[in-house]
Amino acid sequence: MKLDGKGGESIPMVSVIIPMCNEVRYIERCLALLLAQDYPPNDYEILVVEGLSDDDSADIVCRLVGEHPAD
């Protein structure tokens, strides 16, 4: 946890881990919903673990990473 700078209240760091294999139909919406949340962007990370997909899942994730670079 870290202090939020507003009276010492703590905000936990959150890691979201998404195992992925051939999820071309779902991965973009899944990531879009995670990116649209109102949790402070510097207090969470999204980790996509690629399971050797043979569809375009990894390409979609790479495109979204380019559109939403980490700070």
mmCIF file as Biopython writes it, N, C-alpha, C and O atoms, coordinates in Angstrom:
data_model
#
loop_
_atom_site.group_PDB
_atom_site.id
_atom_site.type_symbol
_atom_site.label_atom_id
_atom_site.label_alt_id
_atom_site.label_comp_id
_atom_site.label_asym_id
_atom_site.label_entity_id
_atom_site.label_seq_id
_atom_site.pdbx_PDB_ins_code
_atom_site.Cartn_x
_atom_site.Cartn_y
_atom_site.Cartn_z
_atom_site.occupancy
_atom_site.B_iso_or_equiv
_atom_site.auth_seq_id
_atom_site.auth_asym_id
_atom_site.pdbx_PDB_model_num
ATOM 1   N N  . MET A ? 1  ? 0.836   -1.177  0.000   1.0 0.0 1  A 1 
ATOM 2   C CA . MET A ? 1  ? 0.000   0.000   0.000   1.0 0.0 1  A 1 
ATOM 3   C C  . MET A ? 1  ? 0.880   1.238   0.000   1.0 0.0 1  A 1 
ATOM 4   O O  . MET A ? 1  ? 2.028   1.218   0.443   1.0 0.0 1  A 1 
ATOM 5   N N  . LYS A ? 2  ? 0.304   2.309   -0.509  1.0 0.0 2  A 1 
ATOM 6   C CA . LYS A ? 2  ? 1.034   3.568   -0.464  1.0 0.0 2  A 1 
ATOM 7   C C  . LYS A ? 2  ? 0.100   4.663   -0.006  1.0 0.0 2  A 1 
ATOM 8   O O  . LYS A ? 2  ? -1.121  4.532   -0.096  1.0 0.0 2  A 1 
ATOM 9   N N  . LEU A ? 3  ? 0.675   5.738   0.482   1.0 0.0 3  A 1 
ATOM 10  C CA . LEU A ? 3  ? -0.130  6.861   0.942   1.0 0.0 3  A 1 
ATOM 11  C C  . LEU A ? 3  ? -0.629  7.648   -0.252  1.0 0.0 3  A 1 
ATOM 12  O O  . LEU A ? 3  ? 0.088   7.818   -1.239  1.0 0.0 3  A 1 
ATOM 13  N N  . ASP A ? 4  ? -1.862  8.127   -0.160  1.0 0.0 4  A 1 
ATOM 14  C CA . ASP A ? 4  ? -2.434  8.868   -1.287  1.0 0.0 4  A 1 
ATOM 15  C C  . ASP A ? 4  ? -2.159  10.359  -1.235  1.0 0.0 4  A 1 
ATOM 16  O O  . ASP A ? 4  ? -2.529  11.082  -2.160  1.0 0.0 4  A 1 
ATOM 17  N N  . GLY A ? 5  ? -1.519  10.835  -0.177  1.0 0.0 5  A 1 
ATOM 18  C CA . GLY A ? 5  ? -1.210  12.251  -0.064  1.0 0.0 5  A 1 
ATOM 19  C C  . GLY A ? 5  ? -2.373  13.084  0.452   1.0 0.0 5  A 1 
ATOM 20  O O  . GLY A ? 5  ? -2.288  14.312  0.465   1.0 0.0 5  A 1 
ATOM 21  N N  . LYS A ? 6  ? -3.450  12.448  0.874   1.0 0.0 6  A 1 
ATOM 22  C CA . LYS A ? 6  ? -4.633  13.162  1.365   1.0 0.0 6  A 1 
ATOM 23  C C  . LYS A ? 6  ? -4.946  12.687  2.771   1.0 0.0 6  A 1 
ATOM 24  O O  . LYS A ? 6  ? -5.967  12.037  2.998   1.0 0.0 6  A 1 
ATOM 25  N N  . GLY A ? 7  ? -4.100  12.999  3.684   1.0 0.0 7  A 1 
ATOM 26  C CA . GLY A ? 7  ? -4.369  12.632  5.062   1.0 0.0 7  A 1 
ATOM 27  C C  . GLY A ? 7  ? -3.895  11.245  5.441   1.0 0.0 7  A 1 
ATOM 28  O O  . GLY A ? 7  ? -4.266  10.741  6.501   1.0 0.0 7  A 1 
ATOM 29  N N  . GLY A ? 8  ? -3.089  10.615  4.611   1.0 0.0 8  A 1 
ATOM 30  C CA . GLY A ? 8  ? -2.507  9.333   4.963   1.0 0.0 8  A 1 
ATOM 31  C C  . GLY A ? 8  ? -3.321  8.114   4.589   1.0 0.0 8  A 1 
ATOM 32  O O  . GLY A ? 8  ? -2.937  7.001   4.949   1.0 0.0 8  A 1 
ATOM 33  N N  . GLU A ? 9  ? -4.410  8.270   3.896   1.0 0.0 9  A 1 
ATOM 34  C CA . GLU A ? 9  ? -5.211  7.120   3.488   1.0 0.0 9  A 1 
ATOM 35  C C  . GLU A ? 9  ? -4.407  6.246   2.523   1.0 0.0 9  A 1 
ATOM 36  O O  . GLU A ? 9  ? -3.685  6.761   1.670   1.0 0.0 9  A 1 
ATOM 37  N N  . SER A ? 10 ? -4.533  4.947   2.658   1.0 0.0 10 A 1 
ATOM 38  C CA . SER A ? 10 ? -3.763  4.020   1.827   1.0 0.0 10 A 1 
ATOM 39  C C  . SER A ? 10 ? -4.575  3.542   0.627   1.0 0.0 10 A 1 
ATOM 40  O O  . SER A ? 10 ? -5.776  3.287   0.717   1.0 0.0 10 A 1 
ATOM 41  N N  . ILE A ? 11 ? -3.869  3.430   -0.506  1.0 0.0 11 A 1 
ATOM 42  C CA . ILE A ? 11 ? -4.453  2.873   -1.721  1.0 0.0 11 A 1 
ATOM 43  C C  . ILE A ? 11 ? -3.615  1.658   -2.091  1.0 0.0 11 A 1 
ATOM 44  O O  . ILE A ? 11 ? -2.415  1.795   -2.331  1.0 0.0 11 A 1 
ATOM 45  N N  . PRO A ? 12 ? -4.212  0.477   -2.142  1.0 0.0 12 A 1 
ATOM 46  C CA . PRO A ? 12 ? -3.410  -0.702  -2.466  1.0 0.0 12 A 1 
ATOM 47  C C  . PRO A ? 12 ? -3.041  -0.749  -3.946  1.0 0.0 12 A 1 
ATOM 48  O O  . PRO A ? 12 ? -3.826  -0.359  -4.810  1.0 0.0 12 A 1 
ATOM 49  N N  . MET A ? 13 ? -1.848  -1.228  -4.219  1.0 0.0 13 A 1 
ATOM 50  C CA . MET A ? 13 ? -1.425  -1.511  -5.585  1.0 0.0 13 A 1 
ATOM 51  C C  . MET A ? 13 ? -2.115  -2.805  -6.001  1.0 0.0 13 A 1 
ATOM 52  O O  . MET A ? 13 ? -2.124  -3.773  -5.239  1.0 0.0 13 A 1 
ATOM 53  N N  . VAL A ? 14 ? -2.686  -2.834  -7.185  1.0 0.0 14 A 1 
ATOM 54  C CA . VAL A ? 14 ? -3.432  -3.990  -7.662  1.0 0.0 14 A 1 
ATOM 55  C C  . VAL A ? 14 ? -2.791  -4.517  -8.939  1.0 0.0 14 A 1 
ATOM 56  O O  . VAL A ? 14 ? -2.466  -3.745  -9.841  1.0 0.0 14 A 1 
ATOM 57  N N  . SER A ? 15 ? -2.612  -5.827  -9.012  1.0 0.0 15 A 1 
ATOM 58  C CA . SER A ? 15 ? -2.144  -6.486  -10.231 1.0 0.0 15 A 1 
ATOM 59  C C  . SER A ? 15 ? -3.278  -7.354  -10.770 1.0 0.0 15 A 1 
ATOM 60  O O  . SER A ? 15 ? -3.836  -8.180  -10.048 1.0 0.0 15 A 1 
ATOM 61  N N  . VAL A ? 16 ? -3.609  -7.161  -12.037 1.0 0.0 16 A 1 
ATOM 62  C CA . VAL A ? 16 ? -4.618  -7.986  -12.700 1.0 0.0 16 A 1 
ATOM 63  C C  . VAL A ? 16 ? -3.857  -8.884  -13.668 1.0 0.0 16 A 1 
ATOM 64  O O  . VAL A ? 16 ? -3.186  -8.397  -14.578 1.0 0.0 16 A 1 
ATOM 65  N N  . ILE A ? 17 ? -3.963  -10.188 -13.471 1.0 0.0 17 A 1 
ATOM 66  C CA . ILE A ? 17 ? -3.245  -11.144 -14.312 1.0 0.0 17 A 1 
ATOM 67  C C  . ILE A ? 17 ? -4.260  -11.885 -15.168 1.0 0.0 17 A 1 
ATOM 68  O O  . ILE A ? 17 ? -5.185  -12.516 -14.658 1.0 0.0 17 A 1 
ATOM 69  N N  . ILE A ? 18 ? -4.067  -11.795 -16.496 1.0 0.0 18 A 1 
ATOM 70  C CA . ILE A ? 18 ? -4.996  -12.408 -17.434 1.0 0.0 18 A 1 
ATOM 71  C C  . ILE A ? 18 ? -4.265  -13.498 -18.217 1.0 0.0 18 A 1 
ATOM 72  O O  . ILE A ? 18 ? -3.448  -13.187 -19.083 1.0 0.0 18 A 1 
ATOM 73  N N  . PRO A ? 19 ? -4.547  -14.772 -17.924 1.0 0.0 19 A 1 
ATOM 74  C CA . PRO A ? 19 ? -3.995  -15.829 -18.757 1.0 0.0 19 A 1 
ATOM 75  C C  . PRO A ? 19 ? -4.776  -15.855 -20.075 1.0 0.0 19 A 1 
ATOM 76  O O  . PRO A ? 19 ? -6.005  -15.788 -20.071 1.0 0.0 19 A 1 
ATOM 77  N N  . MET A ? 20 ? -4.063  -15.952 -21.195 1.0 0.0 20 A 1 
ATOM 78  C CA . MET A ? 20 ? -4.746  -15.825 -22.485 1.0 0.0 20 A 1 
ATOM 79  C C  . MET A ? 20 ? -4.233  -16.867 -23.472 1.0 0.0 20 A 1 
ATOM 80  O O  . MET A ? 20 ? -3.026  -17.037 -23.640 1.0 0.0 20 A 1 
ATOM 81  N N  . CYS A ? 21 ? -5.145  -17.548 -24.109 1.0 0.0 21 A 1 
ATOM 82  C CA . CYS A ? 21 ? -4.819  -18.441 -25.223 1.0 0.0 21 A 1 
ATOM 83  C C  . CYS A ? 21 ? -6.024  -18.458 -26.160 1.0 0.0 21 A 1 
ATOM 84  O O  . CYS A ? 21 ? -7.101  -18.926 -25.793 1.0 0.0 21 A 1 
ATOM 85  N N  . ASN A ? 22 ? -5.833  -17.951 -27.351 1.0 0.0 22 A 1 
ATOM 86  C CA . ASN A ? 22 ? -6.886  -17.910 -28.370 1.0 0.0 22 A 1 
ATOM 87  C C  . ASN A ? 22 ? -8.151  -17.213 -27.865 1.0 0.0 22 A 1 
ATOM 88  O O  . ASN A ? 22 ? -9.238  -17.791 -27.865 1.0 0.0 22 A 1 
ATOM 89  N N  . GLU A ? 23 ? -7.988  -15.992 -27.448 1.0 0.0 23 A 1 
ATOM 90  C CA . GLU A ? 23 ? -9.098  -15.205 -26.914 1.0 0.0 23 A 1 
ATOM 91  C C  . GLU A ? 23 ? -9.441  -14.024 -27.813 1.0 0.0 23 A 1 
ATOM 92  O O  . GLU A ? 23 ? -9.842  -12.970 -27.318 1.0 0.0 23 A 1 
ATOM 93  N N  . VAL A ? 24 ? -9.292  -14.181 -29.110 1.0 0.0 24 A 1 
ATOM 94  C CA . VAL A ? 24 ? -9.513  -13.072 -30.045 1.0 0.0 24 A 1 
ATOM 95  C C  . VAL A ? 24 ? -10.909 -12.466 -29.899 1.0 0.0 24 A 1 
ATOM 96  O O  . VAL A ? 24 ? -11.086 -11.270 -30.129 1.0 0.0 24 A 1 
ATOM 97  N N  . ARG A ? 25 ? -11.881 -13.256 -29.529 1.0 0.0 25 A 1 
ATOM 98  C CA . ARG A ? 25 ? -13.258 -12.753 -29.400 1.0 0.0 25 A 1 
ATOM 99  C C  . ARG A ? 25 ? -13.472 -11.917 -28.141 1.0 0.0 25 A 1 
ATOM 100 O O  . ARG A ? 25 ? -14.418 -11.132 -28.080 1.0 0.0 25 A 1 
ATOM 101 N N  . TYR A ? 26 ? -12.608 -12.073 -27.135 1.0 0.0 26 A 1 
ATOM 102 C CA . TYR A ? 26 ? -12.892 -11.473 -25.833 1.0 0.0 26 A 1 
ATOM 103 C C  . TYR A ? 26 ? -11.820 -10.530 -25.291 1.0 0.0 26 A 1 
ATOM 104 O O  . TYR A ? 26 ? -12.128 -9.678  -24.459 1.0 0.0 26 A 1 
ATOM 105 N N  . ILE A ? 27 ? -10.586 -10.657 -25.732 1.0 0.0 27 A 1 
ATOM 106 C CA . ILE A ? 27 ? -9.494  -9.952  -25.057 1.0 0.0 27 A 1 
ATOM 107 C C  . ILE A ? 27 ? -9.597  -8.435  -25.186 1.0 0.0 27 A 1 
ATOM 108 O O  . ILE A ? 27 ? -9.281  -7.722  -24.234 1.0 0.0 27 A 1 
ATOM 109 N N  . GLU A ? 28 ? -10.026 -7.929  -26.330 1.0 0.0 28 A 1 
ATOM 110 C CA . GLU A ? 28 ? -10.098 -6.477  -26.478 1.0 0.0 28 A 1 
ATOM 111 C C  . GLU A ? 28 ? -11.136 -5.878  -25.531 1.0 0.0 28 A 1 
ATOM 112 O O  . GLU A ? 28 ? -10.870 -4.862  -24.889 1.0 0.0 28 A 1 
ATOM 113 N N  . ARG A ? 29 ? -12.289 -6.482  -25.439 1.0 0.0 29 A 1 
ATOM 114 C CA . ARG A ? 29 ? -13.323 -5.974  -24.520 1.0 0.0 29 A 1 
ATOM 115 C C  . ARG A ? 29 ? -12.873 -6.109  -23.067 1.0 0.0 29 A 1 
ATOM 116 O O  . ARG A ? 29 ? -13.099 -5.206  -22.261 1.0 0.0 29 A 1 
ATOM 117 N N  . CYS A ? 30 ? -12.255 -7.203  -22.740 1.0 0.0 30 A 1 
ATOM 118 C CA . CYS A ? 30 ? -11.747 -7.410  -21.378 1.0 0.0 30 A 1 
ATOM 119 C C  . CYS A ? 30 ? -10.780 -6.298  -20.993 1.0 0.0 30 A 1 
ATOM 120 O O  . CYS A ? 30 ? -10.909 -5.695  -19.927 1.0 0.0 30 A 1 
ATOM 121 N N  . LEU A ? 31 ? -9.817  -6.031  -21.858 1.0 0.0 31 A 1 
ATOM 122 C CA . LEU A ? 31 ? -8.830  -4.993  -21.562 1.0 0.0 31 A 1 
ATOM 123 C C  . LEU A ? 31 ? -9.449  -3.598  -21.586 1.0 0.0 31 A 1 
ATOM 124 O O  . LEU A ? 31 ? -9.082  -2.744  -20.778 1.0 0.0 31 A 1 
ATOM 125 N N  . ALA A ? 32 ? -10.381 -3.360  -22.500 1.0 0.0 32 A 1 
ATOM 126 C CA . ALA A ? 32 ? -11.044 -2.050  -22.558 1.0 0.0 32 A 1 
ATOM 127 C C  . ALA A ? 32 ? -11.787 -1.761  -21.259 1.0 0.0 32 A 1 
ATOM 128 O O  . ALA A ? 32 ? -11.755 -0.633  -20.767 1.0 0.0 32 A 1 
ATOM 129 N N  . LEU A ? 33 ? -12.449 -2.756  -20.705 1.0 0.0 33 A 1 
ATOM 130 C CA . LEU A ? 33 ? -13.160 -2.563  -19.440 1.0 0.0 33 A 1 
ATOM 131 C C  . LEU A ? 33 ? -12.197 -2.290  -18.294 1.0 0.0 33 A 1 
ATOM 132 O O  . LEU A ? 33 ? -12.479 -1.457  -17.433 1.0 0.0 33 A 1 
ATOM 133 N N  . LEU A ? 34 ? -11.065 -2.984  -18.275 1.0 0.0 34 A 1 
ATOM 134 C CA . LEU A ? 34 ? -10.069 -2.733  -17.229 1.0 0.0 34 A 1 
ATOM 135 C C  . LEU A ? 34 ? -9.471  -1.337  -17.364 1.0 0.0 34 A 1 
ATOM 136 O O  . LEU A ? 34 ? -9.246  -0.662  -16.359 1.0 0.0 34 A 1 
ATOM 137 N N  . LEU A ? 35 ? -9.213  -0.901  -18.582 1.0 0.0 35 A 1 
ATOM 138 C CA . LEU A ? 35 ? -8.636  0.429   -18.799 1.0 0.0 35 A 1 
ATOM 139 C C  . LEU A ? 35 ? -9.617  1.558   -18.504 1.0 0.0 35 A 1 
ATOM 140 O O  . LEU A ? 35 ? -9.202  2.680   -18.215 1.0 0.0 35 A 1 
ATOM 141 N N  . ALA A ? 36 ? -10.906 1.271   -18.576 1.0 0.0 36 A 1 
ATOM 142 C CA . ALA A ? 36 ? -11.930 2.301   -18.376 1.0 0.0 36 A 1 
ATOM 143 C C  . ALA A ? 36 ? -12.327 2.487   -16.912 1.0 0.0 36 A 1 
ATOM 144 O O  . ALA A ? 36 ? -13.127 3.369   -16.601 1.0 0.0 36 A 1 
ATOM 145 N N  . GLN A ? 37 ? -11.793 1.689   -16.028 1.0 0.0 37 A 1 
ATOM 146 C CA . GLN A ? 37 ? -12.188 1.797   -14.624 1.0 0.0 37 A 1 
ATOM 147 C C  . GLN A ? 37 ? -11.691 3.102   -14.004 1.0 0.0 37 A 1 
ATOM 148 O O  . GLN A ? 37 ? -10.845 3.789   -14.576 1.0 0.0 37 A 1 
ATOM 149 N N  . ASP A ? 38 ? -12.221 3.430   -12.842 1.0 0.0 38 A 1 
ATOM 150 C CA . ASP A ? 38 ? -11.843 4.692   -12.205 1.0 0.0 38 A 1 
ATOM 151 C C  . ASP A ? 38 ? -10.794 4.519   -11.094 1.0 0.0 38 A 1 
ATOM 152 O O  . ASP A ? 38 ? -10.517 5.466   -10.357 1.0 0.0 38 A 1 
ATOM 153 N N  . TYR A ? 39 ? -10.220 3.337   -10.971 1.0 0.0 39 A 1 
ATOM 154 C CA . TYR A ? 39 ? -9.121  3.134   -10.021 1.0 0.0 39 A 1 
ATOM 155 C C  . TYR A ? 39 ? -7.930  3.944   -10.522 1.0 0.0 39 A 1 
ATOM 156 O O  . TYR A ? 39 ? -7.704  3.999   -11.731 1.0 0.0 39 A 1 
ATOM 157 N N  . PRO A ? 40 ? -7.171  4.564   -9.648  1.0 0.0 40 A 1 
ATOM 158 C CA . PRO A ? 40 ? -6.050  5.401   -10.093 1.0 0.0 40 A 1 
ATOM 159 C C  . PRO A ? 40 ? -5.078  4.613   -10.987 1.0 0.0 40 A 1 
ATOM 160 O O  . PRO A ? 40 ? -4.571  3.569   -10.579 1.0 0.0 40 A 1 
ATOM 161 N N  . PRO A ? 41 ? -4.824  5.108   -12.191 1.0 0.0 41 A 1 
ATOM 162 C CA . PRO A ? 41 ? -4.024  4.362   -13.166 1.0 0.0 41 A 1 
ATOM 163 C C  . PRO A ? 41 ? -2.615  3.996   -12.694 1.0 0.0 41 A 1 
ATOM 164 O O  . PRO A ? 41 ? -2.064  2.986   -13.133 1.0 0.0 41 A 1 
ATOM 165 N N  . ASN A ? 42 ? -2.037  4.785   -11.827 1.0 0.0 42 A 1 
ATOM 166 C CA . ASN A ? 42 ? -0.695  4.474   -11.337 1.0 0.0 42 A 1 
ATOM 167 C C  . ASN A ? 42 ? -0.700  3.466   -10.199 1.0 0.0 42 A 1 
ATOM 168 O O  . ASN A ? 42 ? 0.356   3.101   -9.682  1.0 0.0 42 A 1 
ATOM 169 N N  . ASP A ? 43 ? -1.887  3.015   -9.808  1.0 0.0 43 A 1 
ATOM 170 C CA . ASP A ? 43 ? -1.997  2.085   -8.691  1.0 0.0 43 A 1 
ATOM 171 C C  . ASP A ? 43 ? -2.440  0.693   -9.108  1.0 0.0 43 A 1 
ATOM 172 O O  . ASP A ? 43 ? -2.784  -0.128  -8.258  1.0 0.0 43 A 1 
ATOM 173 N N  . TYR A ? 44 ? -2.435  0.416   -10.420 1.0 0.0 44 A 1 
ATOM 174 C CA . TYR A ? 44 ? -2.718  -0.948  -10.862 1.0 0.0 44 A 1 
ATOM 175 C C  . TYR A ? 44 ? -1.914  -1.264  -12.114 1.0 0.0 44 A 1 
ATOM 176 O O  . TYR A ? 44 ? -1.492  -0.375  -12.854 1.0 0.0 44 A 1 
ATOM 177 N N  . GLU A ? 45 ? -1.719  -2.548  -12.322 1.0 0.0 45 A 1 
ATOM 178 C CA . GLU A ? 45 ? -1.047  -3.021  -13.524 1.0 0.0 45 A 1 
ATOM 179 C C  . GLU A ? 45 ? -1.869  -4.164  -14.110 1.0 0.0 45 A 1 
ATOM 180 O O  . GLU A ? 45 ? -2.550  -4.894  -13.390 1.0 0.0 45 A 1 
ATOM 181 N N  . ILE A ? 46 ? -1.792  -4.300  -15.418 1.0 0.0 46 A 1 
ATOM 182 C CA . ILE A ? 46 ? -2.475  -5.380  -16.113 1.0 0.0 46 A 1 
ATOM 183 C C  . ILE A ? 46 ? -1.396  -6.230  -16.770 1.0 0.0 46 A 1 
ATOM 184 O O  . ILE A ? 46 ? -0.604  -5.732  -17.570 1.0 0.0 46 A 1 
ATOM 185 N N  . LEU A ? 47 ? -1.370  -7.494  -16.433 1.0 0.0 47 A 1 
ATOM 186 C CA . LEU A ? 47 ? -0.402  -8.421  -16.995 1.0 0.0 47 A 1 
ATOM 187 C C  . LEU A ? 47 ? -1.154  -9.464  -17.824 1.0 0.0 47 A 1 
ATOM 188 O O  . LEU A ? 47 ? -2.004  -10.183 -17.299 1.0 0.0 47 A 1 
ATOM 189 N N  . VAL A ? 48 ? -0.842  -9.543  -19.103 1.0 0.0 48 A 1 
ATOM 190 C CA . VAL A ? 48 ? -1.451  -10.550 -19.969 1.0 0.0 48 A 1 
ATOM 191 C C  . VAL A ? 48 ? -0.399  -11.621 -20.208 1.0 0.0 48 A 1 
ATOM 192 O O  . VAL A ? 48 ? 0.685   -11.332 -20.715 1.0 0.0 48 A 1 
ATOM 193 N N  . VAL A ? 49 ? -0.716  -12.849 -19.846 1.0 0.0 49 A 1 
ATOM 194 C CA . VAL A ? 49 ? 0.202   -13.970 -19.994 1.0 0.0 49 A 1 
ATOM 195 C C  . VAL A ? 49 ? -0.241  -14.777 -21.210 1.0 0.0 49 A 1 
ATOM 196 O O  . VAL A ? 49 ? -1.289  -15.422 -21.196 1.0 0.0 49 A 1 
ATOM 197 N N  . GLU A ? 50 ? 0.564   -14.731 -22.249 1.0 0.0 50 A 1 
ATOM 198 C CA . GLU A ? 50 ? 0.252   -15.366 -23.528 1.0 0.0 50 A 1 
ATOM 199 C C  . GLU A ? 50 ? 0.512   -16.866 -23.470 1.0 0.0 50 A 1 
ATOM 200 O O  . GLU A ? 50 ? 1.592   -17.305 -23.075 1.0 0.0 50 A 1 
ATOM 201 N N  . GLY A ? 51 ? -0.490  -17.646 -23.870 1.0 0.0 51 A 1 
ATOM 202 C CA . GLY A ? 51 ? -0.384  -19.104 -23.846 1.0 0.0 51 A 1 
ATOM 203 C C  . GLY A ? 51 ? -0.238  -19.711 -25.224 1.0 0.0 51 A 1 
ATOM 204 O O  . GLY A ? 51 ? -0.876  -20.718 -25.529 1.0 0.0 51 A 1 
ATOM 205 N N  . LEU A ? 52 ? 0.602   -19.108 -26.067 1.0 0.0 52 A 1 
ATOM 206 C CA . LEU A ? 52 ? 0.872   -19.612 -27.420 1.0 0.0 52 A 1 
ATOM 207 C C  . LEU A ? 52 ? -0.374  -19.631 -28.304 1.0 0.0 52 A 1 
ATOM 208 O O  . LEU A ? 52 ? -0.653  -20.621 -28.979 1.0 0.0 52 A 1 
ATOM 209 N N  . SER A ? 53 ? -1.106  -18.539 -28.290 1.0 0.0 53 A 1 
ATOM 210 C CA . SER A ? 53 ? -2.295  -18.413 -29.137 1.0 0.0 53 A 1 
ATOM 211 C C  . SER A ? 53 ? -1.915  -18.550 -30.605 1.0 0.0 53 A 1 
ATOM 212 O O  . SER A ? 53 ? -0.834  -18.135 -31.022 1.0 0.0 53 A 1 
ATOM 213 N N  . ASP A ? 54 ? -2.819  -19.138 -31.378 1.0 0.0 54 A 1 
ATOM 214 C CA . ASP A ? 54 ? -2.592  -19.214 -32.820 1.0 0.0 54 A 1 
ATOM 215 C C  . ASP A ? 54 ? -3.635  -18.394 -33.583 1.0 0.0 54 A 1 
ATOM 216 O O  . ASP A ? 54 ? -3.828  -18.573 -34.785 1.0 0.0 54 A 1 
ATOM 217 N N  . ASP A ? 55 ? -4.302  -17.493 -32.860 1.0 0.0 55 A 1 
ATOM 218 C CA . ASP A ? 55 ? -5.201  -16.540 -33.501 1.0 0.0 55 A 1 
ATOM 219 C C  . ASP A ? 55 ? -4.580  -15.146 -33.371 1.0 0.0 55 A 1 
ATOM 220 O O  . ASP A ? 55 ? -3.374  -15.045 -33.147 1.0 0.0 55 A 1 
ATOM 221 N N  . ASP A ? 56 ? -5.340  -14.097 -33.501 1.0 0.0 56 A 1 
ATOM 222 C CA . ASP A ? 56 ? -4.804  -12.730 -33.451 1.0 0.0 56 A 1 
ATOM 223 C C  . ASP A ? 56 ? -4.830  -12.112 -32.049 1.0 0.0 56 A 1 
ATOM 224 O O  . ASP A ? 56 ? -4.697  -10.896 -31.911 1.0 0.0 56 A 1 
ATOM 225 N N  . SER A ? 57 ? -4.997  -12.921 -31.029 1.0 0.0 57 A 1 
ATOM 226 C CA . SER A ? 57 ? -5.071  -12.401 -29.658 1.0 0.0 57 A 1 
ATOM 227 C C  . SER A ? 57 ? -3.856  -11.554 -29.291 1.0 0.0 57 A 1 
ATOM 228 O O  . SER A ? 57 ? -4.007  -10.441 -28.789 1.0 0.0 57 A 1 
ATOM 229 N N  . ALA A ? 58 ? -2.668  -12.066 -29.535 1.0 0.0 58 A 1 
ATOM 230 C CA . ALA A ? 58 ? -1.446  -11.344 -29.161 1.0 0.0 58 A 1 
ATOM 231 C C  . ALA A ? 58 ? -1.320  -10.038 -29.935 1.0 0.0 58 A 1 
ATOM 232 O O  . ALA A ? 58 ? -0.846  -9.043  -29.385 1.0 0.0 58 A 1 
ATOM 233 N N  . ASP A ? 59 ? -1.734  -10.021 -31.202 1.0 0.0 59 A 1 
ATOM 234 C CA . ASP A ? 59 ? -1.686  -8.794  -31.996 1.0 0.0 59 A 1 
ATOM 235 C C  . ASP A ? 59 ? -2.597  -7.725  -31.403 1.0 0.0 59 A 1 
ATOM 236 O O  . ASP A ? 59 ? -2.244  -6.546  -31.377 1.0 0.0 59 A 1 
ATOM 237 N N  . ILE A ? 60 ? -3.756  -8.135  -30.933 1.0 0.0 60 A 1 
ATOM 238 C CA . ILE A ? 60 ? -4.697  -7.197  -30.319 1.0 0.0 60 A 1 
ATOM 239 C C  . ILE A ? 60 ? -4.086  -6.599  -29.051 1.0 0.0 60 A 1 
ATOM 240 O O  . ILE A ? 60 ? -4.168  -5.391  -28.826 1.0 0.0 60 A 1 
ATOM 241 N N  . VAL A ? 61 ? -3.478  -7.444  -28.230 1.0 0.0 61 A 1 
ATOM 242 C CA . VAL A ? 61 ? -2.854  -6.963  -26.995 1.0 0.0 61 A 1 
ATOM 243 C C  . VAL A ? 61 ? -1.719  -5.990  -27.316 1.0 0.0 61 A 1 
ATOM 244 O O  . VAL A ? 61 ? -1.597  -4.944  -26.677 1.0 0.0 61 A 1 
ATOM 245 N N  . CYS A ? 62 ? -0.893  -6.330  -28.300 1.0 0.0 62 A 1 
ATOM 246 C CA . CYS A ? 62 ? 0.218   -5.444  -28.683 1.0 0.0 62 A 1 
ATOM 247 C C  . CYS A ? 62 ? -0.297  -4.100  -29.182 1.0 0.0 62 A 1 
ATOM 248 O O  . CYS A ? 62 ? 0.285   -3.061  -28.870 1.0 0.0 62 A 1 
ATOM 249 N N  . ARG A ? 63 ? -1.365  -4.106  -29.942 1.0 0.0 63 A 1 
ATOM 250 C CA . ARG A ? 63 ? -1.946  -2.854  -30.433 1.0 0.0 63 A 1 
ATOM 251 C C  . ARG A ? 63 ? -2.436  -2.007  -29.260 1.0 0.0 63 A 1 
ATOM 252 O O  . ARG A ? 63 ? -2.196  -0.800  -29.218 1.0 0.0 63 A 1 
ATOM 253 N N  . LEU A ? 64 ? -3.122  -2.640  -28.311 1.0 0.0 64 A 1 
ATOM 254 C CA . LEU A ? 64 ? -3.644  -1.897  -27.164 1.0 0.0 64 A 1 
ATOM 255 C C  . LEU A ? 64 ? -2.519  -1.356  -26.286 1.0 0.0 64 A 1 
ATOM 256 O O  . LEU A ? 64 ? -2.643  -0.266  -25.727 1.0 0.0 64 A 1 
ATOM 257 N N  . VAL A ? 65 ? -1.446  -2.090  -26.161 1.0 0.0 65 A 1 
ATOM 258 C CA . VAL A ? 65 ? -0.286  -1.598  -25.393 1.0 0.0 65 A 1 
ATOM 259 C C  . VAL A ? 65 ? 0.246   -0.333  -26.049 1.0 0.0 65 A 1 
ATOM 260 O O  . VAL A ? 65 ? 0.594   0.628   -25.363 1.0 0.0 65 A 1 
ATOM 261 N N  . GLY A ? 66 ? 0.310   -0.332  -27.378 1.0 0.0 66 A 1 
ATOM 262 C CA . GLY A ? 66 ? 0.774   0.859   -28.089 1.0 0.0 66 A 1 
ATOM 263 C C  . GLY A ? 66 ? -0.154  2.046   -27.916 1.0 0.0 66 A 1 
ATOM 264 O O  . GLY A ? 66 ? 0.297   3.191   -27.873 1.0 0.0 66 A 1 
ATOM 265 N N  . GLU A ? 67 ? -1.454  1.778   -27.816 1.0 0.0 67 A 1 
ATOM 266 C CA . GLU A ? 67 ? -2.437  2.848   -27.657 1.0 0.0 67 A 1 
ATOM 267 C C  . GLU A ? 67 ? -2.526  3.348   -26.216 1.0 0.0 67 A 1 
ATOM 268 O O  . GLU A ? 67 ? -2.991  4.462   -25.974 1.0 0.0 67 A 1 
ATOM 269 N N  . HIS A ? 68 ? -2.083  2.533   -25.259 1.0 0.0 68 A 1 
ATOM 270 C CA . HIS A ? 68 ? -2.173  2.867   -23.825 1.0 0.0 68 A 1 
ATOM 271 C C  . HIS A ? 68 ? -0.839  2.593   -23.155 1.0 0.0 68 A 1 
ATOM 272 O O  . HIS A ? 68 ? -0.748  1.693   -22.320 1.0 0.0 68 A 1 
ATOM 273 N N  . PRO A ? 69 ? 0.201   3.348   -23.501 1.0 0.0 69 A 1 
ATOM 274 C CA . PRO A ? 69 ? 1.514   3.079   -22.894 1.0 0.0 69 A 1 
ATOM 275 C C  . PRO A ? 69 ? 1.503   3.334   -21.389 1.0 0.0 69 A 1 
ATOM 276 O O  . PRO A ? 69 ? 0.770   4.187   -20.889 1.0 0.0 69 A 1 
ATOM 277 N N  . ALA A ? 70 ? 2.332   2.575   -20.687 1.0 0.0 70 A 1 
ATOM 278 C CA . ALA A ? 70 ? 2.459   2.763   -19.240 1.0 0.0 70 A 1 
ATOM 279 C C  . ALA A ? 70 ? 3.165   4.074   -18.954 1.0 0.0 70 A 1 
ATOM 280 O O  . ALA A ? 70 ? 3.991   4.534   -19.743 1.0 0.0 70 A 1 
ATOM 281 N N  . ASP A ? 71 ? 2.836   4.668   -17.826 1.0 0.0 71 A 1 
ATOM 282 C CA . ASP A ? 71 ? 3.483   5.926   -17.429 1.0 0.0 71 A 1 
ATOM 283 C C  . ASP A ? 71 ? 4.882   5.677   -16.966 1.0 0.0 71 A 1 
ATOM 284 O O  . ASP A ? 71 ? 5.585   6.616   -16.592 1.0 0.0 71 A 1 
#
